[in-house]
Every structure is written in C-alpha cells, then in structure tokens.
C-alpha cells in the first residue's frame, strides 16, 4: 500500500541537524508517510547518522 504522504529530507553536511530532522518526522502523530532522505555527498559525519535509520521500514535513504 502506497503511503499518502512522502517527506523528503535533503542533506549536505548537516550532521548537526539531520538526526533531529529525521526524528521530527518519525514522531509525528500522522503516520501514513514514507521518508526519503537524500544525502548529497556530505563530507562530515552525516552519513553515519543517517545510517542509524537504515533499517526503519518507513525510510528510504539515497546517498549521492
């Protein structure tokens, strides 16, 4: 079943903010969504933070 809402988070070197942004989406009361995170080649530790969520069923991660 396709979710009704798709949320995109784009990131480039936002390690200080990315986890808070992801958790903000995940903890919404409305739960019929998918979250697509697109990291555009970050050189900080954004990738490691994003990878903590790689097994979440509502999240798709794209590293460019």
C-alpha positions as CSV (number, residue, x, y, z in Angstrom):
1,X,0.0,0.0,0.0
2,X,1.4,3.4,-1.0
3,X,1.6,6.0,1.8
4,X,-0.4,9.1,1.4
5,X,2.5,11.5,2.2
6,X,6.1,11.5,1.1
7,X,8.5,13.6,3.1
8,X,11.9,14.4,1.6
9,X,14.9,15.5,3.6
10,X,17.9,16.6,1.6
11,X,21.2,17.0,3.3
12,X,24.7,18.2,2.6
13,X,27.0,18.5,5.7
14,X,24.1,18.9,8.1
15,X,25.3,16.4,10.7
16,X,24.4,18.9,13.5
17,X,20.7,18.9,12.4
18,X,19.9,15.7,10.4
19,X,19.1,13.4,13.3
20,X,16.7,15.9,14.8
21,X,15.0,16.4,11.4
22,X,14.6,12.7,10.9
23,X,13.2,12.1,14.4
24,X,10.8,15.0,14.0
25,X,9.2,13.3,11.0
26,X,9.1,9.9,12.7
27,X,7.4,11.2,15.8
28,X,4.5,13.0,14.1
29,X,1.1,11.8,15.1
30,X,0.2,11.3,11.4
31,X,1.8,8.0,10.4
32,X,0.7,7.3,6.8
33,X,4.0,8.5,5.3
34,X,7.3,7.5,3.8
35,X,10.5,9.4,4.5
36,X,13.1,9.7,1.7
37,X,16.5,11.0,2.9
38,X,18.9,12.2,0.2
39,X,22.5,12.9,1.2
40,X,24.3,14.9,-1.5
41,X,27.9,13.7,-0.8
42,X,28.4,15.1,2.7
43,X,31.9,15.1,4.0
44,X,31.0,15.4,7.7
45,X,29.5,12.5,9.7
46,X,26.0,12.9,8.2
47,X,26.2,9.5,6.6
48,X,26.9,7.7,9.8
49,X,24.0,9.5,11.5
50,X,21.6,8.7,8.6
51,X,22.7,5.1,8.5
52,X,21.4,4.7,12.1
53,X,17.9,4.7,10.4
54,X,18.7,2.4,7.5
55,X,16.5,-0.4,8.9
56,X,13.4,1.7,9.6
57,X,10.5,0.5,7.5
58,X,9.3,4.0,6.5
59,X,12.7,5.3,5.5
60,X,14.4,5.2,2.1
61,X,18.0,6.5,2.0
62,X,19.8,7.7,-1.1
63,X,23.5,8.6,-1.0
64,X,24.8,10.5,-4.0
